[in-house]
Amino acid sequence: MIKSQQKRATRKPAELKSAPSKVGAEDIPAVGRRQRRSDETRVRIFRCALALITERGLPNVTVEDITEAADVGKGTFFNYFQTKDHVLGVMAEIQIGKIRAAAARISRGKQTVYSILRQLAQQLAEEPGRSPALARAMISSFLGSESVREILKRTLHEARKTVGELISAGQRNGEINPRLKKEKISMQFVQAVMGTVLLWSIHESPALNTRIEDSFQHYWRSISANNGE
């Protein structure tokens, strides 16, 4: 028993070293103060799982590996997630949190819609962009599990709606062509980011941030009221 605890103590820092440093309970939609501790446990499990998946690939990571790295019991794990694939569903929540934050910034009037959308495109690529193997693991998880796909569908629906708010703001202030339908070009934004991550995960070059920037500039030229900036 002591040896097992020592093993956990020595492994845990190494596993977390490659985990997303910016991911915390505050990145996930809050449902009340009483849920904060629960959220923190959930995020810790996610962070450890993500580190292991990045290192080994999803098929080579077990629930036991994740619980050992997170220092929780299997019962605790299954209180939060149906399967190890569902852990990656947290990623969808983090991504929608970034989109909500971007929409909130437009009301402050300190940034153009162009700059907010450009920054958002890069932010959405940060987590899956930690490695091509991780991006592929996430994509296969979303495609291979019906219940995880439902999580993705709900997230995409909110993503399109929230990005649509940014598009509307851009049309009101003259940055975006007002003749375009916001629903369509908000979907195109999501597709541009997701498609770029997918292609990068296959080819692995050039760097993802370079690909995202190139995709965004093409996207912006297609919607800009001034045909580019």
Legacy VTK file of the C-alpha trace (Angstrom):
# vtk DataFile Version 3.0
C-alpha trace
ASCII
DATASET POLYDATA
POINTS 229 float
0.000 0.000 0.000
2.816 2.386 0.932
4.672 1.584 -2.272
1.518 2.265 -4.271
1.101 5.656 -2.602
4.745 6.484 -3.230
4.294 5.567 -6.888
1.398 7.988 -7.162
3.296 10.733 -5.450
6.231 10.415 -7.845
4.142 10.074 -10.998
1.602 12.796 -10.461
3.838 15.878 -11.016
5.286 14.335 -14.187
1.864 13.551 -15.571
0.606 17.040 -14.888
3.652 18.764 -16.327
2.338 18.437 -19.862
-1.262 19.128 -18.907
-2.953 22.384 -19.943
-1.768 25.031 -17.502
-4.619 27.412 -18.327
-7.451 24.979 -17.703
-9.214 25.395 -14.376
-12.632 25.065 -12.836
-13.287 28.702 -13.756
-13.138 27.717 -17.444
-16.194 25.511 -17.049
-19.670 27.022 -16.691
-20.401 27.452 -12.994
-23.663 26.177 -11.527
-23.214 27.566 -8.018
-20.721 27.822 -5.196
-21.518 24.414 -3.803
-20.331 22.882 -7.058
-16.883 24.492 -7.031
-15.088 21.659 -5.241
-16.805 19.146 -7.487
-15.761 21.164 -10.536
-12.157 21.227 -9.339
-12.081 17.439 -8.976
-13.580 17.036 -12.417
-11.020 19.369 -13.962
-8.169 17.567 -12.197
-9.302 14.266 -13.687
-9.520 15.923 -17.096
-6.064 17.460 -16.850
-4.462 14.167 -15.875
-6.315 12.306 -18.613
-5.255 14.864 -21.204
-1.608 14.585 -20.173
-1.709 10.791 -20.424
-3.538 10.809 -23.762
-1.017 13.279 -25.179
1.839 11.045 -24.064
0.423 7.595 -24.917
-2.561 8.014 -27.203
-6.181 7.379 -26.212
-6.221 3.583 -26.844
-3.250 3.123 -24.515
-4.772 4.957 -21.554
-7.071 3.169 -19.111
-9.450 4.493 -16.495
-7.051 3.082 -13.888
-4.206 5.126 -15.383
-6.298 8.270 -15.135
-7.485 7.686 -11.570
-3.937 6.906 -10.436
-2.575 10.116 -11.971
-5.449 12.172 -10.536
-5.227 10.405 -7.161
-8.928 9.538 -7.060
-10.819 6.275 -6.835
-12.605 4.655 -9.746
-15.911 5.381 -8.043
-15.092 9.083 -8.075
-14.162 8.893 -11.749
-17.484 7.298 -12.674
-19.354 9.905 -10.651
-18.221 12.388 -13.285
-17.703 10.419 -16.501
-19.409 7.433 -18.117
-16.243 6.342 -19.944
-12.707 7.598 -20.537
-13.904 9.043 -23.863
-16.342 11.262 -21.971
-13.417 12.959 -20.233
-12.702 14.700 -23.519
-16.210 16.130 -23.381
-14.801 18.620 -20.863
-12.847 20.056 -23.776
-16.107 21.054 -25.425
-17.127 22.947 -22.280
-13.782 24.753 -22.142
-14.101 25.745 -25.789
-17.579 27.154 -25.351
-16.298 29.094 -22.337
-13.734 30.774 -24.593
-16.437 31.672 -27.105
-18.638 33.182 -24.385
-15.703 35.234 -23.117
-15.059 36.517 -26.645
-18.696 37.567 -27.014
-18.529 39.392 -23.680
-15.512 41.423 -24.824
-17.406 43.035 -27.678
-19.705 44.853 -25.223
-16.698 46.648 -23.710
-16.071 48.443 -26.991
-12.274 48.244 -26.738
-11.646 45.745 -29.557
-12.815 45.358 -33.112
-14.790 42.276 -34.075
-11.921 41.438 -36.417
-9.422 41.302 -33.549
-11.775 39.351 -31.272
-12.543 36.708 -33.908
-8.892 36.439 -34.883
-7.854 35.918 -31.276
-10.698 33.469 -30.688
-9.635 31.305 -33.632
-6.176 30.923 -32.089
-7.595 30.295 -28.617
-9.891 27.533 -29.841
-6.898 25.763 -31.385
-4.761 25.947 -28.220
-5.919 22.819 -26.397
-6.189 20.342 -29.300
-3.048 21.937 -30.731
-0.870 20.626 -27.913
0.043 17.719 -30.167
-1.228 16.121 -33.395
-1.735 12.869 -31.454
-4.004 14.614 -28.960
-5.990 16.275 -31.743
-6.466 12.891 -33.419
-7.494 11.303 -30.113
-10.106 13.990 -29.569
-11.478 13.680 -33.075
-11.700 9.877 -32.876
-13.414 10.132 -29.491
-16.046 12.532 -30.787
-16.646 10.411 -33.885
-16.577 7.023 -32.188
-19.035 7.577 -29.343
-22.674 8.485 -29.898
-23.061 9.996 -26.424
-19.899 12.079 -26.846
-21.170 13.200 -30.254
-24.295 14.487 -28.517
-22.081 16.603 -26.262
-20.343 17.977 -29.349
-23.646 18.687 -31.110
-24.944 20.711 -28.161
-21.683 22.596 -27.918
-21.617 23.378 -31.626
-25.178 24.673 -31.473
-24.271 27.138 -28.723
-20.991 27.985 -30.448
-22.763 28.969 -33.667
-25.312 31.032 -31.752
-22.677 32.872 -29.698
-20.353 33.501 -32.634
-23.458 34.816 -34.396
-23.634 37.554 -31.741
-20.132 38.627 -32.695
-21.061 38.572 -36.371
-24.114 40.763 -35.697
-21.951 43.247 -33.829
-19.543 43.347 -36.759
-22.394 43.991 -39.169
-23.738 46.798 -36.995
-20.392 48.576 -36.769
-19.618 48.204 -40.455
-16.835 45.607 -40.264
-18.795 42.705 -41.754
-20.901 42.640 -44.900
-24.496 43.210 -43.694
-25.937 41.261 -46.623
-24.486 37.989 -45.318
-26.545 35.731 -43.076
-25.001 35.595 -39.623
-26.049 31.972 -39.098
-24.173 30.866 -42.178
-20.962 32.772 -41.574
-20.889 31.839 -37.877
-21.007 28.196 -38.972
-18.219 28.882 -41.463
-16.067 30.254 -38.641
-16.507 27.074 -36.597
-15.853 24.930 -39.665
-12.702 26.880 -40.497
-11.210 26.274 -37.059
-12.256 22.617 -36.772
-11.227 21.804 -40.327
-7.852 23.438 -39.895
-7.155 21.446 -36.707
-8.168 18.244 -38.493
-5.834 18.832 -41.436
-2.984 19.820 -39.142
-3.455 16.650 -37.082
-2.934 14.635 -40.273
-0.054 16.537 -41.887
1.508 17.944 -38.669
3.001 20.919 -40.494
3.202 23.842 -40.822
2.619 24.918 -37.204
-1.035 25.017 -36.192
-1.015 28.713 -35.293
0.279 29.438 -38.815
-2.479 27.336 -40.355
-5.135 28.966 -38.169
-3.959 32.466 -39.055
-4.015 31.632 -42.762
-7.505 30.121 -42.517
-8.804 33.082 -40.565
-7.470 35.628 -43.030
-9.176 33.811 -45.903
-12.378 33.651 -43.849
-12.249 37.347 -42.980
-11.707 38.421 -46.573
-14.864 36.520 -47.505
-17.033 38.319 -44.946
-15.428 41.740 -44.553
-17.449 44.790 -45.571
-14.215 46.248 -46.945
-13.008 43.048 -48.605
-10.154 42.656 -46.056
-8.300 44.780 -43.556
LINES 1 230
229 0 1 2 3 4 5 6 7 8 9 10 11 12 13 14 15 16 17 18 19 20 21 22 23 24 25 26 27 28 29 30 31 32 33 34 35 36 37 38 39 40 41 42 43 44 45 46 47 48 49 50 51 52 53 54 55 56 57 58 59 60 61 62 63 64 65 66 67 68 69 70 71 72 73 74 75 76 77 78 79 80 81 82 83 84 85 86 87 88 89 90 91 92 93 94 95 96 97 98 99 100 101 102 103 104 105 106 107 108 109 110 111 112 113 114 115 116 117 118 119 120 121 122 123 124 125 126 127 128 129 130 131 132 133 134 135 136 137 138 139 140 141 142 143 144 145 146 147 148 149 150 151 152 153 154 155 156 157 158 159 160 161 162 163 164 165 166 167 168 169 170 171 172 173 174 175 176 177 178 179 180 181 182 183 184 185 186 187 188 189 190 191 192 193 194 195 196 197 198 199 200 201 202 203 204 205 206 207 208 209 210 211 212 213 214 215 216 217 218 219 220 221 222 223 224 225 226 227 228
